[in-house]
Amino acid sequence: MLIRILILFSGLLFQTAVRDNFLLLGYAPDFLIIGLVLVVKKNNLLDGVFLGAGCGLLYDLISYSYFGFGIFTFTLAGFLTAFLKKQVFTDNVFSKMLMTLLVCLINGIVSLLIINYFYAPVNLTFELVRLVLPVSVYTSVLLAVLLFLYYPFNGKMKKVLG
C-alpha cells in the first residue's frame, strides 16, 4: 500500500512541479492518470474511487483550479480505471495503454462538459480534437514507453506483449 501511495504522490509532484518540462508541441501528459492506471488493483472498484478522490483532493489543494473540480474528475478517472481493469484487463503494455487512452478521453470530455455548463461556453468538438485527444494520446504513449523500459529490466518480458 505504501508503494502505491508513493507512486501516486510522485505522479502528483510530476503533475504540479515538472509537467511543463514534458511539453511536446504544447501538450503535457497527465501524470495522475498514469499513476492511477499503475496502482489501482484489478478487482476493487472502491479502491479506484478512493485513490482517485484522494488524488483529486490533493490536486485541488495544490493547484489553482476551482475546488471540487479535480475531486470529481479524478474520482471518475479512478472508478473508470478500476472498472476497465475488472472487465477487460490483461496485464500487458497495450492494454494499459488503451486503458490510459480511454480514461484520459473520458476525463477530458467530462471536464469540457463541466466547463461548458458552469463556466464558459466552448465548442466541444473543436476542443476535443484540439486539446483532449492529443493529451490523451501523449499520456498513453508516455505510459507505454515507461512500461517498455520497466518490464524488460525486471525480467517480465512476457508482460510486454501479453
N, C-alpha and C positions, 0 to 999 in steps of 0.2 A: 504494500500500500504506500509505503514511503517513497519508493521509486516512482510510482505513478504520480504522486503529488509533486515530486521534484521535476518530472518531465513536464507536467502542466505549468508549474511555476517558471521553468525555463522558457516554455512557449510564451507565457505572459511577458516575461522580460524581453524576449525577442520581439514580441508584438509591439511593445511600447518603446523600447530603447533603440534597437538596431534595425527596425523594419525598413527604414529609409535607406540603409546601406545595401539592401537586396532589391533595389528598384531595377526593373527590366522594362524598358520602353515606357516608363512612368507608372508601372504597376508593381504593387508589393504583395507578397503572399500573405496568407492568413495563418500565422503560426499556431494560434489557439486551436484551429480546426485540425491542423496536423497533429497537435498534441492529443486532442480528443480521439482521433482515429487510432492513435498508437496506444492509448491507455484504457479505453473503455473495454470492459470484458464482453465476452461473446454472448452470454445468456442472461444478462442483467440489465433490464430497461431502467430500473430505478437508479442504478449506478451511473448510467449515462446522463440521466436527468440531474442528479445531484452534482456530478462533476461539471456538467455544462452550466448549471446555475452558479456554482462556485466560481468558475472562470468568468462568467458574465458579471457577477458582483464585483470581483476584483478588477475586471476591466473597466467597469463603470466608475469605481472609486479612483482608479489611476488616470483614466482618460478624461477628455474634456467633452464627452458626448452627453446627451440627455440621460439622466439617471433612470434606469429601468430598461432602457433600450437594449443594452448588452445582455442584461439578465434574461430578457425574453428570447432574444435571438440565439444566444449560446445555450440556453436550456433546450430550445428546439433543436439546435445542432447536436447536442449530446443525446437527446432522445432519438433523433434520426440515425445517428451513428450506432447506437445500441440496437435499434430496430433492424438496420441493414445488416449488422453483424449477426444478429439472431436468425434472420431469414435467408440471406444469400451469402454467408461468409465462407470463403475458402481462404486459407491462410497463405496467400502469395502476394506478390507485389502488385499485380494487375488488378486484383480485386480491391485491395486497399486504395489503389489509385482511382479506380472507378467510384468507390465509396466516397473518397475525398471530393471528387468532382461533383457528385450528386449532392452531398451535404453543403458544399460551397455554393452551388447554384441555388438550392432551395433557401439557404440562409440569405443570399443576396436578393432573391426575389421577394422574400418576406420583408427584408429591410427596405427595399424600394416601395413595396406596398404601404408600409408604415409611414415612410417619408411622404409619399403621395397623399395619403389620407389625412395625416395630422399636421404636417409641417409645410410643405411646398408642393405644388403640382409639378410632376415630372412626366416626361414622355417615357413610359415604362419600357417599350420595345427598344427605343434608342439607347436608354441607359443600360438595359440588359445586355445588348450587344457591345456597347462601348466600354462598360465598366465591369459588370458581373462575370461575363463569360471569360474575358482574358485573365481576371484574377483567379477564377476557379481553375482554369487550365494551368496557370502558373503554379498554383498551390499543389495541384495533384502531381505535376511533373517534378516539382521540388521534393515532394514526399517519395516519389519513385526513385529519384536519384539518391536520396538518403538511404532508402532501403536496399538499393542495388549495391551501395557501398557497405552497409552494415551486415547483411546476411552472408555474403561470401567470407568475410573476415571472421565470422563466428562459427563457421562450419555448417551453416544452414543453407547450403546451395539448393536444396530441394524446394525451399520456400520461395526462391526467386521466380521460378517458372510454374510452380504448382506441384 
